[in-house]
Every structure is written in structure tokens, then in C-alpha cells.
Amino acid sequence: MNWIKRLLKVLGVISLACLFFLLLVYKNDIPYEAIEQKYSTPESHFVEVDGINVHVRIKGRGEPIILLHGSFSSLHTWNDWQNELSPFFLTVSLDFPGHGLTGPDLEKRYSVRDYAILVTRLAEKLNLDKFHLAGNSMGGAVALQIASNRPDQVLSLNLIDAAGTPLEASALPKGSSSPKKRWMNRMADNPFFTQILLKCTPKFLFSMNMKEVYAEPDKLTKEQVDRYYELMLRAGNRQATLERLATPADAKIDFGRLDMPTLILWGEEDTWIPVSRAYLLEKLIPGSKLKILKNAGHLPMEEIPTESVAEYLNFLGVEVRKDYFEPPKLISYVD
């Protein structure tokens, strides 16, 4: 019977250790007022769209560009890009429902199709009849859906390490693989872990997650990790994230309708959505231009903002300065 006592003692120690760990990583939601005060900017606006108070950042003047962030992210991922694009264009970034300062949608509209409808309605609210679209990761899937739904409204399309390509093996180039399933997606598949994630969200997992999406993790700053983590803790966002991960994408993209000028940017060292997907998109969108970005992972807008936005500006017809003592020149917009 001694072995039973020893086993029980070991199990008791393990249980206490697990309880202690959960107490260490237990985090209450951050009240909206506190998170809004810290992460809103002078360019922040809140626009009501179909019952959702959408956080939008608007900068610049000219033809509009709508910037769409990826899963677990926020409009802050476009900080550097908006600074560089706004001298030439009206830039509009937003927090999707369940993200950033927008927060949860009471009606749980979190599919790619739902987000595409929301962006189209937001454009109507802002009186934007036509616009350029740029989307990263999940935002790329949303951009594809919008372009498929309303090609008449989309002046150009920029897909940056985009989700949304067909998953059928027959459609993929030889040697291609499926996008990597994130740790939160895996945990969200388990009902036990979903309940834990609602209150116990370890910050070190966020840091690990962020390092996965950078080709050079040393470029990742504490400020960036803190921002991603704290915005996830915004009241209601964790619950919304779990609901979103359980929601089918509901995307139906007709690639034959994508006749607008299209730029595909891809980090060569993207481990979340492999570069083979970029070549598939190039094949699916005739006439598209593909640029593989060296020394970049899944978030080139953050990891190599200068190089990546220069590619986009060139695509849009803006002459990027070779000599920084000379002002940049606008050659032309995309036809």
C-alpha cells in the first residue's frame, strides 16, 4: 500500500503545482476605459457599423487605402505603414470585432464573410466609393472576399502573407503545406482549455507566439508584446477570440473576379503561412505581381516596415526616395 500513498502524494504535489501556476497566470480583463486611454491616438475615431462601435484610425489625404490586420492583432500593426502612406493617400485602419479597442460583437459576427461585410459598410459610412485594399494574414482573406464581392469598388489589392487560399491539396503547388495551426487555435479546440484561457492567459505564450512570426526575433520589442497582450485582455476580447476561432470562415472567393491590379508581398521565412501559398495566389490571380521579402516572417509590416512599404508605394506609383534630402514624388496612382 506504500506505493499508493506515494502515488497520491505525487499527484497532490502535481495538483498544487498546477494550481499555483494557474494563480500566477490568472489575469482579469482590463476595463475598456483603461485600455482605450492607453491605446487610442489623436487619429482614432469610433464609427458605429451595424451595432458595432468600430475603432478606426484615419490619417492623410488622397485616394483611400483600407488596411486590414490579421488574427490576434490590431490596427497598430500598421503604425509605420500609415506614417509612410499618409503623405500620399487617405489611410484607414480598423480593429476588427473581437480585436483591439473595437471589442466583442454581441451578435458574434466573426467570420471572414462577416468581416468583409463590415468593412464594406464602414466604407459606405465614410463615403468611400472606391478604395485600395491591403490585408495581412486573416486580413488578407477578408481583402480577398471584399474584392470578390465588390471588384467594382477595389482600386487595387495588396495581399501580405495572406490567408484565404484554397486548402485542397490538388490546388497547391508541389511540396506545399497547410498553414501552421497556432497554439491558441489548438487549445481552443479543447473545451477544458477554453475555460482556462478566459482567465489564465500566460504572457510568455504571447511572447513565444510573436517570436514565431518574426524571422529575426531580436527585432521584437517589449512594447509590441505588451501591446498584443494587453489588447487581448481588453474586456470581452478573450471570449470573443474563442468564439471567433470556433466560427467557420464562411469565405467564398471567386478568383475570376479579381481583375484589379494586385501585389502579393510575402515574408520568405514565414512559418505560419508558407511561401508556397504566395506562388499559389500568383497563379490564381492572373497579372498579379509577387515580391518575396527576405529577412521577414509573417508580419513584414512590423519586422521590415521600410522595405515592405517601399514595395507597396512603388506598386501604387509613388517614387521612393533614393536620396533622403530630396522630397518623394508621386508619379501616378494605380490605373
Buried (B, 14 or more C-beta within 10 A) or exposed (E): EEEEEEEEEEEEEEEEEEEEEEEEBEBEBBEBEEBBEEBBEEBBEBBEBBEBEBBBBBBBEBBBBBBBBBBBBBBBBBBBBBBBBBBBBBBBBBBBBBBBBBBBBEEBBBBBBBBBBBBBBBBEBBEBEEBBBBBBBBBBBBBBBBBBBBBEBBBBBBBBBBBBBBEEEEEBEEEBEEBBEBEBBEBBEEEEBBEBBBEBBBBEBBBEBBBBBBBEBEBBEEEBBBBBBBBBBBBBBBBBBBBBBEBEBEBEBEBEBBEBBBBBBBBBBBBBBBBBBBBBBBBBBEEBBBBBBEBBBBBBBBBBBEBBBBBBBBBBBBEBEEEEEEEBEBEEBBE
